[in-house]
């Protein structure tokens, strides 16, 4: 078994590896070849479930082409992991990256999204925070749970991973899925400290630069049908290098890539502005989330040992969670019982485009929920019931909140490839943003309005908009608009 594990990674080109490898034709990366053990993982129910979870949640209600799934994104991310590790290994053999290390990084990339729930981030951002016992559940933890379940149900895969020589392979893969923290203070145990850089490849919360984003930035833009300033990861792979920084080996980038990195982060902002936080898409996702929260006790899935689990309980049971896909939408929509009537009505409103009435999207200086709620209550007054309203607040940023994303990146020069430095924005360009975060808020009315309600809502929304923005929108009169 050990010999099989050692030779299953990092062979060349399409058809790489021994018998059992497979080639997938991908619209983004072209031909993707996966080795035998990776194919074994793909051909499990835990991984195949990702075919039924849309990558972009409900965005297809606005962008009809955005129906791609977590399945192909995960395969694309695994492909980039293979290319990246191979490039580092060739350029810096002294790092001692083994076949076993490389395979584990590829498996971590392949399995990093196993734990996504129905409609991807809609579930862990808008549904589980309102389910008792699931308030703190995140898809990264779900991915580790499903990876462990995959190994439990496929002992031959577990056996191959357990017969390694370089460390605790299974724990290493779990740690890759979990990723680095924003402060990078973890003490990983799957691999020794001198291989810390391997944890930055798949899910890098420290700098925000990782292969997960390299795949979904290009893939999402492609299926949304929108342009992107970031088109290819080859340049980042070619001009990156592992250098020791403060006692840790870190992935660093050539100084000439600084503008390219800003373009990378700008793509994130563009995606969020254009699609992720599109006003109508947000309304669809909010209405779907409200429908699932209302229905959670009546959505029941069979879990371990045949025990029934409702939606809140299913996130902690891998067998029940394995049955959670986007089909919850049609399950509720096609139900006939009175217990799901409210949820069903919300989904019918989505299909008939009868969205929640709402205020304009307003830019705000900072997210102060208490102040925003106070302004909402003042605007609503006694006109309508406060409980029928909700505020929706989002942050659109470059990945590091209000901070300059490049402040987290280490650079090196061609003439000094083993020395690192930081770059100030002024050293890159005078046209860079001054502010790296855009905060937005919308006031929603969750009931279907009557004619009388609609008149009151116009008054409420106008008052809220004036209170938050400081001034009403000024429309030009005819003489001004002609000039």
C-alpha positions as CSV (number, residue, x, y, z in Angstrom):
1,X,0.0,0.0,0.0
2,X,2.7,2.4,0.9
3,X,4.4,2.1,-2.5
4,X,1.1,2.7,-4.2
5,X,0.6,5.9,-2.3
6,X,4.1,7.1,-3.0
7,X,3.7,6.9,-6.8
8,X,0.2,8.2,-7.2
9,X,1.0,11.9,-7.4
10,X,3.0,14.3,-9.6
11,X,3.3,12.3,-12.8
12,X,3.2,14.2,-16.0
13,X,0.3,15.5,-18.1
14,X,-3.1,14.0,-19.2
15,X,-3.3,10.4,-18.3
16,X,-0.8,10.8,-15.5
17,X,-0.3,8.0,-13.0
18,X,-1.0,4.3,-13.3
19,X,-4.1,2.3,-14.2
20,X,-7.3,3.9,-12.8
21,X,-6.4,7.5,-13.6
22,X,-9.1,9.6,-15.4
23,X,-9.2,12.7,-17.6
24,X,-12.0,15.3,-17.2
25,X,-12.7,17.9,-19.9
26,X,-13.1,21.2,-18.1
27,X,-14.3,24.4,-19.7
28,X,-11.8,26.4,-17.6
29,X,-8.6,24.4,-17.5
30,X,-9.1,22.0,-20.5
31,X,-8.1,18.4,-19.9
32,X,-7.7,17.7,-16.2
33,X,-6.0,14.4,-15.3
34,X,-6.5,12.8,-11.9
35,X,-4.6,9.9,-10.5
36,X,-6.1,6.7,-9.2
37,X,-6.6,7.6,-5.6
38,X,-8.1,10.9,-6.5
39,X,-10.5,9.2,-8.9
40,X,-11.5,6.8,-6.1
41,X,-12.4,9.8,-3.9
42,X,-14.4,11.5,-6.8
43,X,-16.3,8.2,-7.3
44,X,-17.8,8.3,-3.8
45,X,-21.3,9.4,-2.8
46,X,-19.8,12.1,-0.5
47,X,-18.1,13.8,-3.4
48,X,-20.7,13.1,-6.1
49,X,-23.2,15.0,-3.8
50,X,-21.4,18.2,-4.9
51,X,-23.0,17.8,-8.4
52,X,-26.3,18.9,-6.8
53,X,-25.0,22.0,-5.0
54,X,-24.7,25.2,-7.1
55,X,-21.5,27.0,-6.7
56,X,-23.2,30.4,-6.7
57,X,-26.2,29.7,-4.6
58,X,-29.3,31.5,-6.1
59,X,-27.4,33.7,-8.6
60,X,-28.9,31.7,-11.5
61,X,-32.2,33.6,-10.8
62,X,-30.4,36.7,-12.1
63,X,-27.6,35.2,-14.2
64,X,-29.2,32.1,-15.9
65,X,-25.8,30.6,-16.8
66,X,-24.6,30.5,-13.2
67,X,-25.6,26.9,-12.7
68,X,-22.2,25.4,-12.3
69,X,-21.6,23.3,-9.2
70,X,-19.2,22.6,-6.4
71,X,-18.3,19.4,-8.2
72,X,-16.4,20.9,-11.1
73,X,-14.9,23.7,-8.9
74,X,-13.4,21.1,-6.6
75,X,-11.9,19.2,-9.5
76,X,-10.5,22.4,-10.9
77,X,-9.0,23.4,-7.5
78,X,-7.3,19.9,-7.3
79,X,-5.9,20.5,-10.7
80,X,-4.3,23.8,-9.7
81,X,-2.9,22.2,-6.5
82,X,-1.1,19.6,-8.7
83,X,0.3,22.4,-11.0
84,X,1.4,24.6,-8.1
85,X,3.1,21.9,-6.0
86,X,4.8,20.6,-9.1
87,X,6.2,24.0,-9.9
88,X,7.5,24.7,-6.4
89,X,9.0,21.2,-6.3
90,X,10.8,21.7,-9.5
91,X,12.1,25.1,-8.7
92,X,13.1,24.4,-5.1
93,X,14.0,20.7,-4.7
94,X,15.8,21.6,-1.4
95,X,12.4,22.0,0.3
96,X,12.0,18.2,0.3
97,X,8.4,18.1,-0.9
98,X,7.6,14.4,-1.3
99,X,5.1,12.6,-3.5
100,X,3.1,12.0,-0.4
101,X,3.0,15.7,0.5
102,X,1.9,16.5,-3.0
103,X,-0.9,13.9,-3.0
104,X,-2.2,15.1,0.4
105,X,-2.4,18.7,-0.8
106,X,-4.3,17.6,-3.9
107,X,-6.7,15.6,-1.8
108,X,-7.2,18.6,0.5
109,X,-8.0,20.7,-2.5
110,X,-10.4,18.1,-3.9
111,X,-12.3,17.8,-0.6
112,X,-12.2,21.3,0.6
113,X,-15.9,22.0,-0.2
114,X,-17.4,18.6,0.8
115,X,-19.2,20.3,3.6
116,X,-21.2,22.9,1.7
117,X,-24.9,22.8,2.3
118,X,-27.8,23.6,-0.1
119,X,-27.1,26.6,-2.3
120,X,-23.6,26.9,-0.9
121,X,-23.0,30.0,1.2
122,X,-26.7,30.8,1.4
123,X,-26.8,27.9,3.9
124,X,-24.0,28.7,6.2
125,X,-24.4,32.5,6.0
126,X,-28.2,32.9,6.1
127,X,-29.8,29.6,7.3
128,X,-27.7,27.9,10.0
129,X,-27.2,31.1,12.0
130,X,-30.9,30.9,12.7
131,X,-31.2,27.2,13.5
132,X,-30.9,26.1,17.1
133,X,-27.7,24.1,17.7
134,X,-26.3,25.1,14.3
135,X,-25.6,28.8,14.9
136,X,-21.8,28.4,14.7
137,X,-21.7,25.8,12.1
138,X,-19.4,26.5,9.1
139,X,-18.9,24.6,5.9
140,X,-15.1,24.1,6.6
141,X,-16.1,22.0,9.7
142,X,-18.7,20.3,7.5
143,X,-16.1,19.4,5.0
144,X,-13.9,17.8,7.6
145,X,-16.9,15.8,8.9
146,X,-17.8,14.6,5.4
147,X,-14.1,13.8,4.6
148,X,-14.0,11.6,7.8
149,X,-17.3,10.0,6.8
150,X,-15.8,9.3,3.3
151,X,-12.9,7.5,4.9
152,X,-15.2,5.6,7.3
153,X,-17.3,4.3,4.4
154,X,-14.3,3.6,2.1
155,X,-11.7,1.8,4.3
156,X,-9.4,1.1,1.3
157,X,-8.9,4.9,0.9
158,X,-8.2,5.3,4.6
159,X,-5.7,2.4,4.5
160,X,-3.8,3.9,1.7
161,X,-3.5,7.3,3.4
162,X,-2.6,5.7,6.8
163,X,0.4,3.9,5.3
164,X,2.5,7.1,4.8
165,X,6.0,7.9,5.9
166,X,6.0,11.7,6.0
167,X,3.6,12.3,8.9
168,X,-0.1,12.0,9.8
169,X,-1.6,12.2,6.3
170,X,-5.2,12.2,7.4
171,X,-4.7,15.0,9.9
172,X,-2.6,16.9,7.3
173,X,-5.6,16.8,4.9
174,X,-8.0,17.9,7.6
175,X,-5.7,20.9,8.3
176,X,-5.4,21.8,4.6
177,X,-9.2,21.9,4.4
178,X,-9.4,24.0,7.5
179,X,-6.8,26.4,6.1
180,X,-4.6,29.0,7.8
181,X,-6.1,31.6,10.1
182,X,-6.0,35.3,9.5
183,X,-3.2,35.7,12.0
184,X,-1.4,32.5,11.0
185,X,-0.8,31.4,14.6
186,X,-1.8,27.7,14.2
187,X,0.5,24.9,15.3
188,X,-0.2,22.3,12.6
189,X,0.6,18.7,13.4
190,X,0.1,16.9,10.1
191,X,3.4,18.2,8.8
192,X,6.6,19.6,10.4
193,X,7.1,23.4,10.7
194,X,9.5,23.5,7.7
195,X,6.5,22.5,5.4
196,X,4.2,25.3,6.8
197,X,4.0,26.8,3.3
198,X,2.0,23.8,2.1
199,X,-0.9,25.0,4.2
200,X,-1.0,28.3,2.2
201,X,-1.8,26.7,-1.1
202,X,-5.5,25.7,-0.8
203,X,-7.2,27.9,1.8
204,X,-5.0,30.9,2.8
205,X,-6.8,33.2,5.1
206,X,-3.5,34.8,6.0
207,X,-2.9,36.6,2.7
208,X,-6.1,35.7,0.8
209,X,-4.1,34.3,-2.1
210,X,-4.9,30.6,-2.8
211,X,-5.9,28.2,-5.5
212,X,-9.5,28.1,-4.4
213,X,-9.9,31.7,-5.5
214,X,-7.8,31.2,-8.6
215,X,-10.3,28.6,-9.8
216,X,-13.6,30.2,-8.7
217,X,-12.7,33.7,-9.9
218,X,-12.3,32.5,-13.4
219,X,-15.0,29.9,-13.3
220,X,-17.7,32.1,-11.8
221,X,-17.0,35.0,-14.2
222,X,-17.1,32.5,-17.1
223,X,-20.5,31.1,-16.2
224,X,-21.9,34.5,-15.1
225,X,-21.0,35.8,-18.6
226,X,-19.0,38.7,-17.3
227,X,-15.4,39.8,-17.9
228,X,-12.6,39.6,-15.4
229,X,-9.2,41.3,-15.0
230,X,-7.9,38.0,-13.6
231,X,-7.8,35.2,-16.2
232,X,-5.0,32.8,-15.4
233,X,-3.0,31.6,-12.4
234,X,0.1,30.6,-14.5
235,X,1.9,33.9,-13.8
236,X,1.4,33.6,-10.0
237,X,2.6,30.0,-10.0
238,X,5.6,30.8,-12.2
239,X,6.8,33.8,-10.1
240,X,6.2,32.6,-6.5
241,X,8.9,31.2,-4.3
242,X,9.1,29.7,-0.8
243,X,11.3,31.8,1.5
244,X,11.9,31.7,5.3
245,X,10.1,34.5,7.0
246,X,10.2,34.9,10.8
247,X,11.1,31.3,11.3
248,X,8.5,29.9,8.9
249,X,8.8,29.0,5.2
250,X,6.2,31.1,3.4
251,X,5.0,31.5,-0.2
252,X,6.3,34.9,-1.5
253,X,5.9,36.6,-4.8
254,X,8.1,38.6,-7.2
255,X,7.8,42.3,-6.8
256,X,6.6,42.7,-10.4
257,X,3.4,40.8,-9.5
258,X,2.1,43.5,-7.2
259,X,-0.2,45.1,-9.8
260,X,-1.4,41.6,-10.8
261,X,-2.3,40.8,-7.2
262,X,-4.3,44.0,-7.0
263,X,-6.1,42.9,-10.2
264,X,-6.7,39.5,-8.5
265,X,-8.3,41.2,-5.5
266,X,-10.2,43.7,-7.7
267,X,-11.8,40.6,-9.4
268,X,-13.1,39.6,-6.0
269,X,-14.7,43.1,-5.5
270,X,-16.1,43.1,-9.0
271,X,-17.6,39.6,-8.5
272,X,-19.2,40.7,-5.2
273,X,-20.5,44.0,-6.6
274,X,-21.8,42.5,-9.8
275,X,-23.2,39.1,-8.8
276,X,-22.6,37.9,-5.2
277,X,-24.4,40.9,-3.7
278,X,-26.6,41.7,-6.6
279,X,-29.7,43.3,-5.1
280,X,-32.2,40.8,-6.6
281,X,-30.0,37.8,-6.0
282,X,-29.7,38.9,-2.3
283,X,-33.5,39.1,-2.1
284,X,-33.9,35.6,-3.6
285,X,-31.4,34.2,-1.1
286,X,-33.0,36.0,1.8
287,X,-36.4,34.6,0.9
288,X,-35.1,31.1,0.4
289,X,-33.3,31.3,3.7
290,X,-36.4,32.5,5.5
291,X,-38.4,29.6,3.9
292,X,-35.9,27.0,5.1
293,X,-35.7,28.4,8.6
294,X,-39.5,28.3,8.8
295,X,-39.5,24.7,7.5
296,X,-36.5,23.3,9.4
297,X,-38.4,21.1,11.9
298,X,-40.4,19.6,9.0
299,X,-37.5,18.9,6.8
300,X,-36.4,15.5,8.1
301,X,-33.5,13.3,6.8
302,X,-32.5,9.8,7.9
303,X,-29.1,9.9,9.7
304,X,-26.9,7.4,11.4
305,X,-28.5,4.1,12.5
306,X,-31.7,5.2,10.8
307,X,-32.4,8.0,13.2
308,X,-34.4,11.0,11.9
309,X,-32.7,14.4,11.9
310,X,-34.3,17.7,11.1
311,X,-32.5,20.4,9.2
312,X,-30.7,21.8,12.3
313,X,-29.6,18.4,13.5
314,X,-28.6,17.1,10.0
315,X,-25.5,19.4,9.9
316,X,-23.9,17.4,12.7
317,X,-24.8,13.9,11.2
318,X,-22.8,13.0,8.1
319,X,-25.3,10.5,6.9
320,X,-28.2,13.0,7.1
321,X,-26.0,15.8,5.8
322,X,-25.2,13.7,2.7
323,X,-28.8,14.0,1.7
324,X,-28.9,17.8,1.9
325,X,-28.6,19.3,-1.5
326,X,-30.3,22.0,-3.6
327,X,-33.4,19.8,-4.0
328,X,-34.7,21.1,-0.6
329,X,-36.1,23.9,-2.8
330,X,-38.3,21.6,-4.9
331,X,-39.0,19.4,-1.8
332,X,-40.7,22.4,-0.1
333,X,-42.2,23.8,-3.3
334,X,-43.9,20.5,-4.2
335,X,-45.1,19.7,-0.7
336,X,-48.8,19.8,0.1
337,X,-49.0,19.8,3.9
338,X,-50.2,22.8,5.8
339,X,-47.0,22.7,8.0
340,X,-45.0,23.9,5.0
341,X,-47.5,26.4,3.7
342,X,-45.6,29.6,4.7
343,X,-42.3,28.3,3.3
344,X,-44.0,27.1,0.1
345,X,-45.6,30.5,-0.4
346,X,-42.2,32.2,-0.1
347,X,-40.7,29.9,-2.8
348,X,-43.7,30.6,-5.0
349,X,-43.1,34.3,-4.7
350,X,-39.5,33.8,-5.8
351,X,-40.6,31.9,-8.9
352,X,-43.2,34.5,-9.7
353,X,-40.8,37.4,-9.0
354,X,-42.8,38.8,-6.2
355,X,-39.8,39.8,-4.1
356,X,-39.6,41.4,-0.7
357,X,-40.2,45.2,-1.1
358,X,-37.1,47.0,-0.1
359,X,-35.3,50.4,0.2
360,X,-32.5,51.5,-2.0
361,X,-29.1,49.9,-1.3
362,X,-27.3,52.5,0.8
363,X,-23.5,52.9,1.4
364,X,-22.6,53.4,5.0
365,X,-19.4,54.4,6.8
366,X,-19.3,51.5,9.2
367,X,-21.4,48.5,10.3
368,X,-23.2,49.5,13.5
369,X,-26.1,47.2,13.7
370,X,-27.5,48.9,16.8
371,X,-27.6,52.2,15.1
372,X,-29.0,50.9,11.8
373,X,-31.8,49.1,13.7
374,X,-32.6,52.2,15.7
375,X,-32.9,54.2,12.4
376,X,-35.1,51.4,11.0
377,X,-37.4,51.5,14.0
378,X,-37.6,55.2,13.8
379,X,-38.6,55.1,10.1
380,X,-41.2,52.3,10.6
381,X,-42.7,54.0,13.7
382,X,-46.3,52.9,14.1
383,X,-47.0,52.7,10.4
384,X,-46.3,48.9,10.2
385,X,-45.1,46.0,12.4
386,X,-41.3,46.2,13.1
387,X,-41.2,42.4,13.2
388,X,-42.1,42.3,9.5
389,X,-38.9,44.1,8.5
390,X,-35.3,43.1,8.4
391,X,-32.0,44.8,7.6
392,X,-29.6,43.2,5.2
393,X,-26.0,44.4,5.7
394,X,-23.0,43.4,3.6
395,X,-19.3,44.2,3.3
396,X,-17.7,44.3,-0.2
397,X,-13.9,44.3,0.2
398,X,-10.6,43.1,-1.2
399,X,-10.5,40.1,1.2
400,X,-9.0,41.8,4.3
401,X,-11.8,44.0,5.4
402,X,-10.8,47.7,5.4
403,X,-7.1,46.8,5.1
404,X,-4.9,46.9,1.9
405,X,-4.7,43.2,0.8
406,X,-1.1,43.6,-0.3
407,X,-0.1,44.5,3.3
408,X,-0.3,40.8,4.0
409,X,1.9,39.7,1.2
410,X,5.7,39.2,1.1
411,X,7.7,40.0,-2.0
412,X,11.2,39.3,-3.3
413,X,13.4,40.7,-6.0
414,X,15.0,38.8,-8.9
415,X,18.5,39.9,-7.6
416,X,17.7,38.8,-4.0
417,X,15.5,35.7,-4.3
418,X,16.0,34.8,-0.6
419,X,15.2,38.2,1.0
420,X,11.7,39.4,1.5
421,X,10.0,42.8,1.9
422,X,6.6,44.5,2.0
423,X,5.4,46.9,-0.6
424,X,3.5,50.1,0.2
425,X,0.7,51.0,-2.2
426,X,2.6,54.1,-3.2
427,X,5.4,51.9,-4.5
428,X,2.9,50.1,-6.9
429,X,0.7,52.8,-8.4
430,X,-0.8,56.2,-7.7
431,X,-4.2,55.0,-9.0
432,X,-4.9,52.4,-6.3
433,X,-8.0,52.7,-4.1
434,X,-7.8,54.8,-0.9
435,X,-10.5,52.7,0.7
436,X,-10.6,48.9,0.4
437,X,-14.1,48.3,1.8
438,X,-17.6,49.2,0.8
439,X,-20.4,48.7,3.4
440,X,-24.0,48.5,2.3
441,X,-27.4,48.2,3.9
442,X,-31.0,47.5,2.7
443,X,-34.2,47.6,4.6
444,X,-36.6,44.7,3.7
445,X,-40.3,44.2,4.2
446,X,-40.9,40.4,4.5
447,X,-44.7,40.3,4.1
448,X,-46.6,40.5,0.8
449,X,-47.8,44.1,0.8
450,X,-51.4,45.3,0.3
451,X,-52.1,48.5,-1.6
452,X,-52.3,50.3,1.7
453,X,-49.0,48.7,2.9
454,X,-47.3,49.9,-0.3
455,X,-48.1,53.5,0.4
456,X,-46.8,53.2,3.9
457,X,-43.7,51.4,2.7
458,X,-42.8,54.3,0.3
459,X,-42.9,56.6,3.3
460,X,-40.9,54.2,5.5
461,X,-38.2,53.5,2.9
462,X,-37.8,57.2,2.1
463,X,-37.4,58.1,5.8
464,X,-34.9,55.2,6.3
465,X,-32.9,56.3,3.3
466,X,-32.7,59.9,4.4
467,X,-31.7,58.8,8.0
468,X,-28.9,56.6,6.8
469,X,-27.5,58.6,3.8
470,X,-28.1,62.0,5.4
471,X,-30.0,63.4,2.4
472,X,-32.7,62.3,0.0
473,X,-31.9,61.5,-3.6
474,X,-32.1,64.6,-5.7
475,X,-33.7,64.3,-9.1
476,X,-32.8,66.8,-11.8
477,X,-35.6,68.8,-13.2
478,X,-36.2,68.9,-17.0
479,X,-34.1,72.0,-17.7
480,X,-31.1,70.5,-15.7
481,X,-31.4,67.1,-17.4
482,X,-31.2,68.6,-20.8
483,X,-27.8,70.3,-20.1
